[in-house]
Amino acid sequence: MSILPLPAATMLLLMLTLPGAAQRRPASAPSVPQGVTTIRTEIRVQRMVVRVPRAPFASAAYSSPRPLPPIQWVEKHADRCVPIQDLAAVTVTRTDSVDLLLNGGKRLRARLADDCPALDFYAGLYLKPTGDGKMCASRDVIRSRSGGQCRIATFRTLVPAR
């Protein structure tokens, strides 16, 4: 009987104790009959989420010497959908809706479905992009950072009151 060095003997014992060690064989490529083309299928699952940040507030050090009066907004009719690429920021001014600031300076109010407080969206909001690249009322939901979600009931365009 030959004596194996201790590390080799230990390795051999460990290999023998593995489940199914006696039945293992090296994997070989499956044989493909001549003239048959091999097709490889690959599935990739991708998750994409769009984050709309909260609009920053100007600090007192950078504001005008005399504070401006607050702007009163009037709601007008708006389209049912908004292109996601137009979203710039979000503010929360009411408990039942969030105001969306769009690129170009326009402002929309997204009224939320019943029993959905807007207070969860103070840190911004998240939404899953759709195939058409739009966020639509009565179809899409916005998500808060804490994981809650609210359905958008309607959009209203906001214009300054005269």
C-alpha positions as CSV (number, residue, x, y, z in Angstrom):
1,M,0.0,0.0,0.0
2,S,1.3,3.4,-1.0
3,I,1.2,6.3,1.3
4,L,-0.2,9.6,-0.2
5,P,1.0,12.9,1.1
6,L,-1.5,14.3,3.7
7,P,-2.9,17.2,1.5
8,A,-3.5,14.8,-1.4
9,A,-5.2,12.2,0.8
10,T,-7.4,14.8,2.4
11,M,-8.5,16.0,-1.0
12,L,-9.3,12.5,-2.2
13,L,-11.4,11.8,0.9
14,L,-13.3,15.1,0.5
15,M,-14.0,14.2,-3.2
16,L,-15.3,10.8,-2.2
17,T,-17.7,12.2,0.4
18,L,-19.4,14.6,-2.1
19,P,-22.9,13.5,-3.0
20,G,-23.0,11.6,-6.3
21,A,-19.2,11.6,-6.6
22,A,-19.2,8.1,-8.0
23,Q,-21.7,8.9,-10.7
24,R,-20.2,12.2,-11.9
25,R,-18.7,12.3,-15.4
26,P,-17.1,15.2,-17.2
27,A,-19.7,17.2,-19.2
28,S,-19.4,16.8,-22.9
29,A,-21.0,18.9,-25.6
30,P,-24.2,17.3,-26.9
31,S,-23.8,15.8,-30.3
32,V,-25.6,17.6,-33.1
33,P,-26.5,15.6,-36.3
34,Q,-24.9,16.8,-39.5
35,G,-26.9,19.5,-41.3
36,V,-28.7,20.7,-38.2
37,T,-28.3,24.3,-37.1
38,T,-28.0,25.0,-33.4
39,I,-30.2,27.8,-32.1
40,R,-29.4,29.6,-28.9
41,T,-32.1,31.4,-27.0
42,E,-31.2,34.1,-24.6
43,I,-33.7,35.9,-22.4
44,R,-32.7,39.1,-20.6
45,V,-34.9,40.6,-17.9
46,Q,-34.3,44.3,-17.5
47,R,-35.9,46.6,-14.9
48,M,-35.9,50.3,-15.5
49,V,-37.3,52.9,-13.2
50,V,-37.4,56.7,-13.9
51,R,-36.7,58.9,-10.8
52,V,-38.2,62.4,-10.8
53,P,-36.5,64.4,-8.1
54,R,-38.1,66.9,-5.7
55,A,-37.7,70.5,-6.9
56,P,-35.1,72.4,-4.8
57,F,-36.2,75.3,-2.7
58,A,-34.1,78.5,-2.8
59,S,-32.5,79.2,0.5
60,A,-33.0,82.5,2.3
61,A,-29.4,83.6,1.5
62,Y,-30.1,83.5,-2.2
63,S,-33.6,84.8,-2.3
64,S,-34.7,88.4,-3.1
65,P,-34.5,91.0,-0.3
66,R,-38.3,91.3,-0.2
67,P,-40.2,88.0,-0.4
68,L,-42.5,87.7,-3.3
69,P,-46.1,86.9,-2.7
70,P,-47.0,83.2,-3.3
71,I,-48.3,82.4,-6.7
72,Q,-51.9,81.3,-6.9
73,W,-52.4,78.6,-9.5
74,V,-55.6,78.0,-11.5
75,E,-56.3,74.5,-12.9
76,K,-57.1,74.1,-16.6
77,H,-57.8,71.2,-18.8
78,A,-54.8,69.0,-19.7
79,D,-54.0,66.1,-22.0
80,R,-54.5,62.6,-20.6
81,C,-50.8,61.7,-21.1
82,V,-47.4,63.4,-20.6
83,P,-44.1,62.4,-22.2
84,I,-41.8,61.0,-19.5
85,Q,-38.8,62.8,-21.0
86,D,-40.5,66.2,-20.3
87,L,-40.6,65.6,-16.5
88,A,-38.1,67.7,-14.6
89,A,-39.1,67.8,-11.0
90,V,-42.0,67.3,-8.6
91,T,-43.4,69.4,-5.7
92,V,-46.0,68.5,-3.1
93,T,-48.3,71.5,-2.3
94,R,-51.6,69.6,-1.6
95,T,-52.5,66.4,0.2
96,D,-54.4,64.9,-2.8
97,S,-52.0,65.7,-5.7
98,V,-48.4,66.3,-6.8
99,D,-47.3,69.1,-9.1
100,L,-45.0,68.1,-11.9
101,L,-42.6,70.7,-13.3
102,L,-41.9,70.1,-17.0
103,N,-38.9,71.0,-19.1
104,G,-39.8,74.4,-20.6
105,G,-41.4,75.8,-17.5
106,K,-44.9,74.4,-17.7
107,R,-46.5,72.9,-14.6
108,L,-49.1,70.1,-14.3
109,R,-51.0,68.8,-11.3
110,A,-51.3,65.1,-11.1
111,R,-54.4,64.4,-9.0
112,L,-54.1,61.1,-7.2
113,A,-56.7,58.4,-6.7
114,D,-58.7,58.2,-3.5
115,D,-57.0,57.2,-0.2
116,C,-53.6,58.0,-1.5
117,P,-51.8,60.8,0.4
118,A,-49.3,62.9,-1.5
119,L,-47.1,63.3,1.6
120,D,-45.2,60.1,0.6
121,F,-43.7,61.9,-2.4
122,Y,-41.7,64.6,-0.7
123,A,-38.5,62.9,-1.6
124,G,-39.5,62.6,-5.3
125,L,-41.3,59.9,-7.2
126,Y,-40.5,56.9,-9.3
127,L,-42.3,55.4,-12.3
128,K,-41.9,52.5,-14.6
129,P,-41.5,53.7,-18.2
130,T,-44.1,52.3,-20.7
131,G,-43.7,51.3,-24.3
132,D,-45.1,54.5,-25.6
133,G,-42.8,56.7,-23.4
134,K,-45.7,58.5,-21.7
135,M,-47.2,58.7,-18.2
136,C,-51.0,58.6,-18.5
137,A,-53.9,59.3,-16.1
138,S,-56.1,56.4,-15.3
139,R,-53.4,54.0,-16.5
140,D,-50.1,54.6,-14.7
141,V,-49.0,54.7,-11.1
142,I,-46.3,56.7,-9.4
143,R,-44.2,55.1,-6.7
144,S,-42.8,56.7,-3.6
145,R,-39.3,56.0,-2.3
146,S,-40.8,54.0,0.6
147,G,-42.5,51.6,-1.8
148,G,-46.0,52.9,-1.8
149,Q,-47.8,53.6,-5.0
150,C,-50.7,55.7,-6.2
151,R,-52.7,55.7,-9.4
152,I,-52.9,59.0,-11.3
153,A,-56.6,60.0,-11.6
154,T,-56.2,63.1,-13.9
155,F,-53.8,65.7,-15.0
156,R,-54.6,69.5,-14.8
157,T,-52.5,72.3,-16.4
158,L,-51.5,75.0,-13.8
159,V,-51.4,78.6,-14.9
160,P,-50.9,81.6,-12.6
161,A,-54.0,83.5,-11.6
162,R,-54.4,87.0,-12.8
